[in-house]
Amino acid sequence: MSKIHISCTINGEPQEFLCEARQSLLEVLREDLGFTGTKEGCNDGNCGACSITLDGVLVDSCLVLAVEAEGKQIVTVEGVAGPDGLHPLQQKFLEHAGLQCGICTPGFLVASKALLEANPNPTEHEVRHWLAGNLCRCTGYDKIVRAVLDAAGQEN
Amino acid sequence: MKDFEYTAPATLRDAVKLLAEKGENARVLAGGTDLIVQMRGRRYQPERVVDIKKIPEVNELTFSPRKGLRIGAAVPCHIIYHNSDVIERYPGIVDAAMIIGGIQIQGRATLGGNLCNASPSADSIPALIAYGAIAEIQGPQGKRKIPVEEFCVSPGRNALQPGEMLVCIQIPQSKSNTGAHYLRFIPRNEMDIAVVGVGACVELAGRGKAQTFKRVRIALAAVGPTPIFASAAGASLEGQSVSEESILAAAEAAKSVAKPISDMRGPAEYRTHLVGVLTKRALIGAVKRARGEHVPNAVQEHESAHPVYTLS
């Protein structure tokens, strides 16, 4: 079938691309547009490695069709750091060693940033609940949770 | 995933036309959290996908004292459980919407989709049945309405005919002295599929020791080929005094209509036992809410890890 023309913004920059209806937004981000920070884990909405925000809402990009991006504002992990360097969450993930292999990390960063935007002072319970849709098979989560609480100024 | 024609009509009329033209070869896309997985897994390989999210009626989420709550078929869970009318008047819906998948899924998944997907274990369906919700359907022949308990016909199959789509879920007005609660059992804290789920909605009459059940609806998840409306269990309470004894008898009645299978989530005998435990808890939670007491849902932080489901 013929390709569909899509206009959207990615990390604040206007983007245009052509896609097929069957392509997921994850596939287009990684393979056509070069945003390889967004990872493919399970590709069925269980692991959260492909987390992005779509008009400010945290979603799994493997469960979004690329054609649905028309007119939307997308933020990927490449949009987390500011012009002056790492986002506080990224800095705290480093300090707390909140990663080992790193495959889940972009999803955790995007999800954690969305959490702190919705709830700047989360409890540990709230952090753990919010991040339940992100799987990590290395760290066991404690370091990640502590990094997020520290970034929120909640770690004593 | 096999390629398909993507359409995004702006009106119900166009959507129904696009669906009717393709019959079984068209699928509706709302949040996509079931459909995209099913297309990737080749359970469905539609020729045409009809994205309904540009249609105003399916994005409606409104409450009015006369009409009750209208939840458009494309309204995602996170909008529903942040809505102040839903939080205040329909806490049983919040109980369910907050535990469907994780935050990423709740950003896209809709209650309309949860209903249309017709999974026996769908979390929102027992809550909707307990509230007496009605499914509003649009098709080539116009509109029709059916009670949610008649919407699912077998695992993954619903009552929609080719060309028809769900427009909205209507929940009757919330009367005073009414409370509802949905809870499920899973072996994890979140991100899991119900081993058993139970929703209950009660309307009480009178006060204190003379308080009685006026109207009770109970529905069960994951113990049959479809969500089950345990109508006799609810009706058995009507006119009875509000007590542990009457609630336990209703829980036994709910167990008698459960027809679970044994699978990786649990053996049938265990599930039947859980129906009794969860029906009791759902009824007690609903009674407490009807009395204006706070009953935490599964994701709220509570002082005790296991809240005590006893009548005070």
Interface residues (C-beta under 8 A of the other chain):
Chain A: M1 I4 E20 A21 R22 S24 N43 D44 G45 N46 G48 S51 L54 V57 L58 V59 D60 C62 L63 V64 L65 V67 E68 A111 A114 L115 T123 H125 E126 R128 H129 W130 A132 G133 N134
Chain B: M1 K2 D3 F4 E5 Y6 A8 L29 G31 G32 T33 I36 V37 M39 R40 G41 V49 D51 K53 P76 H78 G101 G102 I103 Q104 I105 G107 R108 N189 E190 M191 V299 E301
